[in-house]
Amino acid sequence: MTHQFSFPGKPVRIALRGSMLAFGLLAGAAASAAAPDDKAPTWKFSGFGTLGVAHASIRNADFTSTVLHATGAGLSDRWSPHVDSRLGAQLDVSQGRWSGVLQLLSEQGPDGSYRPRVEWANVKYQLTPDLAVRAGRIALPSFLAADYRKIGYVLPWVRTPVEMYGLLPVSSSDGVDATWRWSGGSMRNTTQVFYGYTDTVVYSDIRLKARGIAGLSHSIERGALSARMSALTARLNSNLASDMYAAMRGFGPQGAALAEHYAIEDKRMTILSAGINYDPGQWFVLAEIGRTHTRSSLGETTSMYAGGGYRFASLTPFISCARVRADSPISDPGLDLDGLPPQQQALGALLNAGLNYNLATIPVQSSVSAGLRWDAAENVAFKVQYDRLRPTGGSRGTLINRGSEFRSGQTVHVASMTLDFVF
């Protein structure tokens, strides 16, 4: 099964557009089989899913696997099925040098629903045995698990480390890519270039648009060793806190400077990442590091994790540790209110509080995790996992839905159980 993913939170019109694109591409591939000398197209249906539940000790925020979820474990639910549960289905068709795919995914989105969303919808043409081009909705090739981050069965642990994969919660774009596979001695290489655009709902009516997404990914394999390095850049626009920044501009040059610095308006974002995995069969170790940079309220961060496990027949105990730190300030003095009329001081104080509330979403967090995987049957695995995480420095870390009583620095204990399967 070919695994590629995009992201939850797409509005209906985008999902419908992706569906129409995918079915058009699939129909085109099938139509090319009309020539009497050609073989008929080959169709394949497959899928995957995770049924999970998670419990978090915190009561004034939610733990979840992605900031694009509406709720999680903690404040919203003591035991939440929404952190990890999902169901995906994929349809592939191939005929000659042409192939197409449509993948749908159902998991909780920013609106709280499980409405299926188009995750992958593209057509591929194999120019040569080593070079292929694609067009449509394509997974962004960042991080080691970019191609299967939503397939719990393929992951050694319950979920990808949130400190690392939270760098890029949006995991696909609508555009084109080219992939070249080549060998150098005993080393197999895959080089991919891509270009695209994405528009996603973060929550409610808040949207994040990325245009001119361009990047390069290079993967290597040699025996039990595999590694991936990637670089991505894009121009970001969002209406997040747009009213707040408009009000700040009313405070003259100092307000305009703050708005210019923090508003997500045509801001250049870059993400660099590198990861390595060594899996000789009986045991495995892997690690990744990544860095994001954007001159806005999204800030600059560095993330890393390392982990491993040992296989005893059908049982695999595993451990990992992860950290994300802020490389830019997560607070700001804001507007200077000295000498202003009382009414303006009151408004300015509210604007400063709002600015620092947003900056506290820049994650600063560390965690340790341990768990056990049981491969109970072919294509079925049970997992249990314990996470101990701690947001620090005034940050909320990777938590969402923080209440008024939330304080950075408190330790959060998370217990998770999942049933993962593929078919």
C-alpha positions in Angstrom: 0.0 0.0 0.0 1.3 3.5 -0.9 1.0 5.8 2.1 0.7 9.6 1.6 -1.2 12.1 3.7 -2.4 15.7 3.8 -4.1 17.4 6.7 -7.4 17.7 8.5 -9.4 20.9 8.5 -10.0 21.4 4.8 -13.2 23.2 4.0 -15.8 21.4 2.0 -15.1 23.3 -1.3 -11.4 22.3 -1.1 -12.3 18.6 -0.4 -14.8 18.5 -3.3 -12.2 20.1 -5.6 -9.7 17.5 -4.6 -12.2 14.7 -5.1 -13.1 15.9 -8.5 -9.5 16.2 -9.4 -8.7 12.7 -8.2 -11.6 11.0 -10.0 -10.8 13.0 -13.1 -7.2 11.8 -13.0 -8.3 8.2 -12.3 -10.7 8.3 -15.2 -8.0 9.6 -17.4 -5.7 6.8 -16.5 -8.4 4.2 -17.1 -9.4 5.8 -20.4 -5.8 5.3 -21.7 -6.5 1.6 -21.5 -8.9 1.7 -24.4 -6.2 1.0 -26.9 -6.6 -2.7 -27.9 -2.9 -3.5 -27.5 -2.7 -2.2 -23.9 -3.4 -4.1 -20.7 -6.5 -3.1 -18.7 -5.8 -0.7 -15.8 -5.1 -2.3 -12.4 -7.2 -1.1 -9.4 -6.4 -1.6 -5.8 -8.3 -0.7 -2.6 -6.6 -0.6 0.8 -7.0 1.2 4.2 -5.8 1.7 7.7 -7.1 2.8 11.0 -6.5 3.5 14.7 -9.0 3.1 17.5 -7.5 4.9 20.6 -8.2 6.4 23.9 -6.0 8.8 25.9 -6.1 10.1 29.5 -4.2 13.3 30.6 -3.7 14.4 34.2 -4.1 18.1 33.3 -7.5 19.8 33.9 -6.9 23.3 32.4 -5.8 22.4 28.9 -6.0 19.5 26.4 -3.3 17.1 25.3 -3.6 16.1 21.7 -1.6 14.7 18.8 -2.0 17.9 16.6 -3.0 21.5 17.1 -5.5 21.0 14.2 -7.8 18.9 16.5 -10.7 20.6 18.3 -10.4 18.8 21.6 -8.2 16.3 23.4 -7.6 14.6 26.7 -7.7 16.7 29.9 -9.9 19.8 29.9 -12.4 18.5 27.3 -12.5 14.8 28.2 -10.8 12.9 31.0 -10.6 9.9 28.6 -10.6 11.1 25.0 -11.0 8.9 21.8 -10.1 12.0 19.6 -6.4 12.2 20.3 -5.4 9.3 18.0 -8.5 7.7 16.4 -8.8 7.8 12.7 -9.8 5.8 9.6 -8.4 6.0 6.1 -9.2 4.5 2.8 -7.1 4.6 -0.5 -7.9 3.7 -4.1 -5.0 3.2 -6.5 -5.1 2.7 -10.3 -2.2 2.1 -12.7 -2.0 1.5 -16.4 1.3 1.5 -18.2 3.4 4.6 -17.2 0.4 6.3 -15.6 -1.0 5.9 -12.1 -3.4 7.7 -9.9 -4.5 7.6 -6.3 -7.3 9.0 -4.1 -7.0 8.8 -0.3 -9.7 9.8 2.2 -9.1 10.3 5.9 -11.6 10.6 8.8 -10.2 12.0 12.0 -11.3 14.9 14.3 -10.9 18.2 12.6 -10.9 21.8 13.9 -14.7 21.9 13.9 -14.9 18.7 16.0 -16.4 16.6 13.2 -15.1 13.4 11.6 -16.2 14.4 8.1 -13.9 12.5 5.6 -11.4 14.7 4.0 -9.4 14.3 0.8 -5.8 13.5 1.9 -4.1 12.6 -1.3 -5.3 13.0 -4.9 -2.8 13.0 -7.7 -1.7 11.4 -10.9 1.9 10.2 -11.6 3.7 9.7 -14.9 6.8 7.5 -14.9 9.1 9.3 -17.4 11.9 6.7 -17.0 12.3 3.8 -14.6 14.1 6.2 -12.2 12.3 9.5 -12.8 8.6 10.3 -12.1 6.4 13.4 -12.0 3.2 14.0 -10.1 0.4 16.6 -10.0 -2.4 17.1 -7.6 -2.6 16.9 -3.8 0.8 15.5 -2.7 2.3 14.8 0.8 5.0 17.2 1.8 8.2 15.1 2.1 9.4 16.5 5.5 10.5 14.2 8.4 11.2 10.5 8.4 7.6 9.5 8.8 6.2 12.0 6.2 4.7 9.2 4.1 3.0 7.4 6.9 2.7 9.7 9.9 -1.1 9.0 10.1 -0.7 5.2 9.9 -0.4 4.1 13.5 0.4 0.5 12.5 3.6 1.5 10.8 4.8 3.6 13.7 6.7 1.8 16.5 4.9 4.0 19.1 1.4 5.3 19.5 2.0 8.6 17.7 4.8 10.6 16.1 6.5 12.9 18.7 4.4 16.0 18.9 7.4 18.2 19.7 8.9 17.3 16.3 5.9 16.8 14.0 4.1 19.8 15.4 6.6 21.9 13.4 4.5 21.1 10.3 0.9 20.0 11.2 -0.1 20.8 7.6 1.3 17.8 5.8 0.3 18.2 2.1 0.0 20.7 -0.7 -1.7 21.1 -4.0 0.9 21.2 -6.7 3.6 19.2 -8.5 6.7 17.2 -7.7 9.4 15.2 -9.4 11.2 12.2 -7.9 14.5 10.8 -9.1 15.8 7.5 -7.7 19.4 6.7 -8.2 22.2 4.5 -6.8 25.7 5.2 -5.7 27.5 2.0 -5.0 25.5 0.2 -2.3 23.6 3.3 -1.4 20.1 3.9 -2.8 19.1 7.6 -3.1 15.8 9.4 -3.7 15.8 13.1 -4.5 12.5 15.0 -4.6 11.7 18.5 -5.6 8.2 20.0 -5.0 6.1 23.1 -5.4 2.6 23.9 -4.3 0.0 25.8 -2.3 -2.2 25.0 0.7 -5.2 26.7 2.5 -6.3 25.1 5.8 -8.7 26.0 8.6 -6.8 26.2 11.9 -10.0 26.7 14.0 -13.4 28.4 13.7 -12.9 31.0 10.9 -9.1 31.3 11.3 -7.3 30.2 8.1 -3.7 29.6 7.3 -2.6 30.0 3.7 0.8 29.0 2.3 1.7 29.9 -1.3 4.9 29.2 -3.2 5.6 26.1 -1.1 8.9 24.9 -2.6 11.5 22.5 -1.3 13.9 19.7 -1.7 14.0 16.3 0.1 16.8 13.7 -0.2 16.6 10.2 1.3 19.3 7.5 1.4 19.1 3.8 2.2 21.9 1.4 2.9 21.1 -1.9 4.4 19.5 -1.4 7.8 20.2 2.4 7.7 17.9 5.0 6.2 18.0 8.8 6.5 16.1 11.8 5.2 17.1 15.5 4.9 14.6 18.2 3.7 14.2 21.9 3.3 11.0 23.8 2.7 10.1 27.4 2.3 6.7 29.2 1.7 4.9 32.5 2.1 2.4 32.5 4.9 -0.8 34.5 5.3 -3.4 34.2 8.1 -6.2 36.2 9.6 -5.1 35.1 13.1 -5.5 38.1 15.4 -6.0 40.4 12.5 -8.4 42.6 14.5 -5.8 42.9 17.3 -3.1 44.0 14.9 -5.4 46.5 13.2 -6.1 48.1 16.6 -2.4 48.2 17.4 -1.7 50.2 14.3 -4.0 52.8 15.8 -1.3 53.5 18.4 1.0 55.1 15.9 4.5 54.0 14.9 5.1 51.7 17.8 1.9 49.8 17.2 2.6 49.6 13.5 6.0 48.2 14.2 4.6 45.5 16.4 1.9 44.6 13.9 4.5 44.5 11.1 6.7 42.1 13.1 4.1 39.7 14.5 1.1 39.7 12.0 1.2 36.6 9.7 1.0 38.7 6.5 3.1 37.5 3.6 5.8 36.2 6.0 8.5 33.9 4.7 8.7 30.5 6.5 11.5 28.0 6.3 11.7 24.5 7.8 14.9 22.4 7.8 14.9 18.8 9.1 17.1 15.7 9.2 16.5 12.3 10.5 18.1 8.9 10.7 16.8 5.4 11.4 18.8 2.2 12.0 16.7 -1.1 12.1 18.6 -4.3 11.6 15.5 -6.3 12.6 15.8 -7.3 16.3 16.1 -3.7 17.5 15.8 -0.2 16.2 16.9 3.4 17.0 15.9 6.6 15.3 16.4 10.4 15.8 15.4 13.6 14.1 16.1 17.3 14.4 14.3 20.2 12.8 14.2 24.0 12.8 11.5 26.5 11.8 11.9 30.2 11.2 9.3 32.7 10.5 9.4 36.4 11.5 5.9 36.4 13.0 3.9 35.3 16.0 4.7 31.7 15.0 8.2 32.3 16.1 11.4 30.3 15.6 11.9 26.8 17.1 14.3 23.9 17.2 12.9 20.4 17.8 14.5 17.0 18.3 13.8 13.5 19.5 15.5 10.2 19.9 14.1 6.7 20.6 14.4 3.0 20.1 13.0 -0.4 21.0 13.8 -4.1 21.1 11.6 -6.9 19.6 10.9 -10.0 21.6 8.8 -12.1 19.2 5.4 -10.3 19.0 6.3 -7.8 21.8 8.2 -4.6 21.4 9.0 -2.3 24.4 10.1 1.2 23.3 11.3 4.5 24.8 11.8 8.0 23.5 12.6 11.5 24.6 11.8 14.8 22.8 12.2 18.5 23.2 11.2 21.7 21.4 12.7 25.0 22.3 11.9 28.6 21.2 14.7 30.4 19.5 12.7 33.7 19.5 11.0 35.5 22.5 7.7 34.1 23.7 6.7 37.3 25.3 6.9 41.0 24.4 6.5 44.2 26.5 4.2 45.4 23.7 2.9 48.9 23.6 4.4 51.6 25.8 1.4 53.0 27.6 3.0 55.7 29.7 1.5 59.1 29.3 -1.5 57.8 27.3 -5.1 58.8 28.3 -6.8 56.2 30.6 -9.1 54.9 27.9 -6.1 54.2 25.6 -4.2 52.7 28.4 -7.0 50.2 29.0 -7.2 49.3 25.4 -3.4 49.0 25.1 -3.2 46.7 28.1 -5.8 44.4 26.5 -3.8 44.4 23.2 -0.6 43.6 25.1 -2.2 40.7 26.9 -3.6 39.4 23.6 -0.2 39.6 22.0 1.5 37.7 24.8 -1.3 35.1 24.8 -0.5 34.4 21.1 3.3 34.3 21.7 2.8 31.7 24.4 1.6 29.3 21.7 5.3 29.1 20.5 6.1 25.7 22.0 8.7 25.1 24.7 8.4 21.6 26.0 10.3 18.4 26.9 8.9 14.9 27.2 9.9 11.3 27.9 7.8 8.3 26.7 7.7 4.6 27.2 5.4 1.9 26.0 4.8 -1.6 24.7 3.6 -2.8 21.3 2.0 -6.2 20.8 1.6 -7.5 17.2 -1.4 -9.7 18.1 -2.1 -10.8 14.5 -1.1 -10.1 10.9 -1.7 -6.4 10.2 -3.1 -5.8 13.8 -1.2 -4.2 16.7 -2.1 -3.2 20.3 -0.1 -0.4 22.0 0.1 1.2 25.4 2.2 4.3 26.1 3.0 6.6 28.9 4.1 10.2 28.3 5.5 12.7 30.8 5.7 16.1 29.4 6.3 19.6 30.7 5.8 23.0 29.0 8.1 25.6 30.4 9.2 29.2 30.1 5.6 30.6 30.0 4.7 28.5 26.9 1.7 26.2 26.6 3.9 23.7 24.8 1.9 21.6 22.4 -1.2 21.7 24.5 -4.4 23.2 23.2 -7.6 24.8 24.7 -5.7 26.2 27.7 -8.0 27.6 30.3 -7.6 30.7 32.4 -6.0 28.7 35.2 -3.3 27.2 33.0 0.2 27.8 34.2 3.3 26.9 32.3 5.7 24.6 34.2 3.2 22.0 35.4 4.0 18.3 34.6 1.4 16.5 32.5 1.0 12.7 32.6 -0.6 11.0 29.6 -1.7 7.3 29.3 -2.7 6.1 25.8 -4.0 2.8 24.4 -4.6 2.1 20.7 -5.6 -0.7 18.3 -3.9 -0.1 14.9 -4.7 -2.1 11.7 -4.2 -2.0 8.0 -6.1 -3.9 5.3 
